[in-house]
Amino acid sequence: MTVTFIREGVLFCYLFAIFLGIAGITMVFLAGKRRPAPLNKALKAFLIGMLVMSLYDLLLYYTGYVLGNITDMLALRIGSCVIAILFYLWLHLGKSIAQTDEFSALQKAARTYILIYALLWFGSTILFTVNYFYALRWLLLVTDIILLLIMLIGSVVYASKCVLDHKPKGTIYYMVIVTAMLVWNYASYFWGEASVYWGNSKFIREPLDLTIIFWFVVNIATVIFIYKNDFSQAFASSEERPEPRQKGFDLDKRLDEVAKDFELTGREKDLSRLIYEGKSNGEIAKLLFISESTVKTHVYNIFRKMDVKNRIGVTYIIRGENPDPAPKEEKEE
């Protein structure tokens, strides 16, 4: 009776985690249609990876950790490859949250290693027998440790960048929670592999049963993060100021032209769009996960490059109209 209750409880957690993943993906898609952004795309990819991982673990749980004719070891290796891809999606999301290109070398190295890791071991899982993995157990464990270190270093770097840029505490807490859950989950897989290597396979089931706890927590944290930082911002008001566009006016194309004409950076181009949409400094800071002082610096640079003195001048230029030749100087918030 107790065992049945526990299994039903684990099943409920899996189903609820999958539901949260689907709900999160739906929110991201809706927010993306209303306000496309790099963070939205990164969240979408990470949530899809999380959903695949949750479904894989559910399948693993209800087949006694045997997928078809694949034994415990091979099933664990497939899981490690899936987690490796999830690690990269998390680092990509961390980069989008931190809004930085300063660590592109780290990101490129992580992508290369994870791709090689996943392709190598997934191919080996399909092509070779279990004895092959026993013979290479030390190499496997070393590559696993390197993979974990890459994920940890990347997470710490991007979380530290968020702290230095004074991003909201909720954003930093989210990064810490997800990193902790990913490490904890990978430790359970590591435990399972070590148990098989040294003939203690009876200890595999218990730590792997706990993986749903990690995915459950990550999905809850991600859905909350999406709602606060993507979905609610995209649907903040049903009475947004209408954009005064001419017929056939293409804002994206026009912003590209303005950015080229006035030598705006990518970030300044993003801010120009938000200025055009009537966002305040505080709203822009929340949308882009940066401090208001950083927003003020970017706005000042935009005014200087466009040779205007307020937001109305920026709007006129984006519309293709002549800005007021002598607008009253705007005092930034």
Solvent accessible surface area in square Angstrom, and as a share of the most:
residue,aa,sasa,rsa
1,M,204,0.91
2,T,95,0.55
3,V,90,0.52
4,T,72,0.42
5,F,147,0.61
6,I,97,0.49
7,R,134,0.49
8,E,104,0.47
9,G,32,0.31
10,V,22,0.13
11,L,61,0.30
12,F,127,0.53
13,C,41,0.24
14,Y,2,0.01
15,L,96,0.48
16,F,72,0.30
17,A,0,0.00
18,I,20,0.10
19,F,120,0.50
20,L,21,0.10
21,G,1,0.01
22,I,92,0.47
23,A,29,0.22
24,G,0,0.00
25,I,22,0.11
26,T,67,0.39
27,M,30,0.14
28,V,0,0.00
29,F,91,0.38
30,L,81,0.41
31,A,0,0.00
32,G,12,0.12
33,K,167,0.71
34,R,109,0.40
35,R,40,0.15
36,P,99,0.62
37,A,22,0.17
38,P,91,0.57
39,L,9,0.04
40,N,3,0.01
41,K,134,0.57
42,A,1,0.01
43,L,0,0.00
44,K,48,0.20
45,A,34,0.26
46,F,0,0.00
47,L,0,0.00
48,I,78,0.40
49,G,12,0.12
50,M,0,0.00
51,L,32,0.16
52,V,76,0.44
53,M,0,0.00
54,S,0,0.00
55,L,84,0.42
56,Y,21,0.08
57,D,5,0.02
58,L,33,0.17
59,L,97,0.48
60,L,4,0.02
61,Y,19,0.07
62,Y,108,0.41
63,T,57,0.33
64,G,30,0.29
65,Y,11,0.04
66,V,56,0.32
67,L,28,0.14
68,G,71,0.68
69,N,155,0.80
70,I,40,0.20
71,T,62,0.36
72,D,44,0.23
73,M,1,0.01
74,L,17,0.08
75,A,0,0.00
76,L,1,0.01
77,R,0,0.00
78,I,20,0.10
79,G,0,0.00
80,S,0,0.00
81,C,5,0.03
82,V,35,0.20
83,I,1,0.00
84,A,0,0.00
85,I,76,0.39
86,L,2,0.01
87,F,0,0.00
88,Y,45,0.17
89,L,33,0.16
90,W,2,0.01
91,L,3,0.02
92,H,67,0.30
93,L,0,0.00
94,G,1,0.01
95,K,52,0.22
96,S,12,0.08
97,I,0,0.00
98,A,1,0.00
99,Q,47,0.21
100,T,13,0.07
101,D,111,0.57
102,E,118,0.53
103,F,64,0.27
104,S,64,0.42
105,A,80,0.62
106,L,46,0.23
107,Q,8,0.03
108,K,126,0.54
109,A,60,0.46
110,A,1,0.01
111,R,104,0.38
112,T,67,0.39
113,Y,54,0.20
114,I,3,0.01
115,L,94,0.47
116,I,100,0.51
117,Y,5,0.02
118,A,8,0.06
119,L,118,0.59
120,L,96,0.48
121,W,4,0.01
122,F,96,0.40
123,G,26,0.25
124,S,5,0.03
125,T,4,0.02
126,I,103,0.52
127,L,139,0.69
128,F,94,0.39
129,T,93,0.54
130,V,32,0.18
131,N,112,0.57
132,Y,62,0.23
133,F,0,0.00
134,Y,72,0.27
135,A,83,0.64
136,L,52,0.26
137,R,74,0.27
138,W,156,0.55
139,L,88,0.44
140,L,0,0.00
141,L,12,0.06
142,V,77,0.44
143,T,20,0.12
144,D,2,0.01
145,I,85,0.43
146,I,70,0.35
147,L,0,0.00
148,L,38,0.19
149,L,90,0.45
150,I,28,0.14
151,M,1,0.00
152,L,57,0.28
153,I,93,0.47
154,G,0,0.00
155,S,4,0.02
156,V,90,0.52
157,V,35,0.20
158,Y,3,0.01
159,A,16,0.13
160,S,49,0.31
161,K,34,0.14
162,C,0,0.00
163,V,77,0.44
164,L,133,0.66
165,D,40,0.21
166,H,144,0.64
167,K,8,0.03
168,P,62,0.39
169,K,147,0.62
170,G,47,0.45
171,T,2,0.01
172,I,31,0.15
173,Y,128,0.49
174,Y,8,0.03
175,M,2,0.01
176,V,84,0.48
177,I,71,0.36
178,V,0,0.00
179,T,18,0.10
180,A,49,0.38
181,M,25,0.11
182,L,1,0.00
183,V,39,0.23
184,W,129,0.45
185,N,0,0.00
186,Y,5,0.02
187,A,49,0.38
188,S,9,0.06
189,Y,2,0.01
190,F,69,0.29
191,W,132,0.46
192,G,0,0.00
193,E,1,0.00
194,A,23,0.18
195,S,8,0.05
196,V,11,0.06
197,Y,15,0.06
198,W,121,0.42
199,G,66,0.63
200,N,66,0.34
201,S,60,0.39
202,K,164,0.70
203,F,92,0.38
204,I,5,0.03
205,R,104,0.38
206,E,130,0.58
207,P,22,0.14
208,L,6,0.03
209,D,32,0.17
210,L,75,0.37
211,T,2,0.01
212,I,4,0.02
213,I,76,0.39
214,F,1,0.00
215,W,0,0.00
216,F,47,0.19
217,V,49,0.28
218,V,0,0.00
219,N,2,0.01
220,I,64,0.33
221,A,15,0.11
222,T,0,0.00
223,V,25,0.14
224,I,90,0.46
225,F,6,0.03
226,I,0,0.00
227,Y,120,0.45
228,K,130,0.55
229,N,21,0.11
230,D,2,0.01
231,F,45,0.19
232,S,32,0.21
233,Q,37,0.16
234,A,3,0.02
235,F,82,0.34
236,A,70,0.54
237,S,51,0.33
238,S,112,0.72
239,E,154,0.69
240,E,79,0.35
241,R,133,0.49
242,P,113,0.71
243,E,52,0.23
244,P,64,0.40
245,R,116,0.43
246,Q,120,0.53
247,K,207,0.88
248,G,77,0.74
249,F,38,0.16
250,D,76,0.39
251,L,7,0.03
252,D,80,0.41
253,K,125,0.53
254,R,51,0.19
255,L,2,0.01
256,D,72,0.38
257,E,71,0.32
258,V,0,0.00
259,A,16,0.12
260,K,167,0.71
261,D,97,0.50
262,F,56,0.23
263,E,138,0.62
264,L,19,0.09
265,T,72,0.42
266,G,53,0.51
267,R,46,0.17
268,E,7,0.03
269,K,57,0.24
270,D,59,0.30
271,L,0,0.00
272,S,0,0.00
273,R,74,0.27
274,L,10,0.05
275,I,3,0.02
276,Y,2,0.01
277,E,45,0.20
278,G,42,0.41
279,K,33,0.14
280,S,37,0.24
281,N,1,0.00
282,G,19,0.18
283,E,79,0.36
284,I,0,0.00
285,A,9,0.07
286,K,123,0.52
287,L,8,0.04
288,L,21,0.11
289,F,1,0.00
290,I,13,0.07
291,S,22,0.14
292,E,78,0.35
293,S,76,0.49
294,T,50,0.29
295,V,0,0.00
296,K,74,0.31
297,T,78,0.45
298,H,38,0.17
299,V,0,0.00
300,Y,137,0.52
301,N,35,0.18
302,I,0,0.00
303,F,21,0.09
304,R,139,0.51
305,K,59,0.25
306,M,7,0.03
307,D,130,0.67
308,V,12,0.07
309,K,116,0.49
310,N,13,0.07
311,R,42,0.15
312,I,100,0.51
313,G,1,0.01
314,V,0,0.00
315,T,11,0.07
316,Y,60,0.23
317,I,15,0.07
318,I,0,0.00
319,R,62,0.23
320,G,55,0.53
321,E,73,0.33
322,N,141,0.72
323,P,44,0.28
324,D,66,0.34
325,P,135,0.85
326,A,85,0.66
327,P,22,0.14
328,K,181,0.77
329,E,133,0.59
330,E,57,0.26
331,K,186,0.79
332,E,47,0.21
333,E,115,0.51
